[in-house]
Amino acid sequence: MSNLDALHARAKALNLHGLLAHWSEAAPAGWVEALIDWEEQERGRRSLERRLGSAHIGRKPGRLIRFHLDASSTTSPKAASKRSLASSRIVGTKCR
């Protein structure tokens, strides 16, 4: 595979349809390889930026929910088996 064939494959993978439509005119120019390099780098940068933004890394949750069990429900296995969801309380506190 020649260098021009490799560039053509990279342009096709990037969906650069305008460049591919005028490939015979643009291919001999020295700027095609630089253009494809720039496009790949920019797409990679934007992809990483988008993934980091949607990952919510380093952000605090809006609400913190803590579960508290009644002390009597944890004293014995028999009492623990009788514990129901109604005997638990949920306390919501704001994180700051």
Secondary structure, 3 states (H helix, E strand, C coil): CCHHHHHHHHHHHCCCHHHHHCHHHHCCCCHHHHHHHHHHHHHHHHHHHHHHHHHCCCCCCCEEEEEECCHHHHCCHHHHHHCCHHHCEEEEEECC
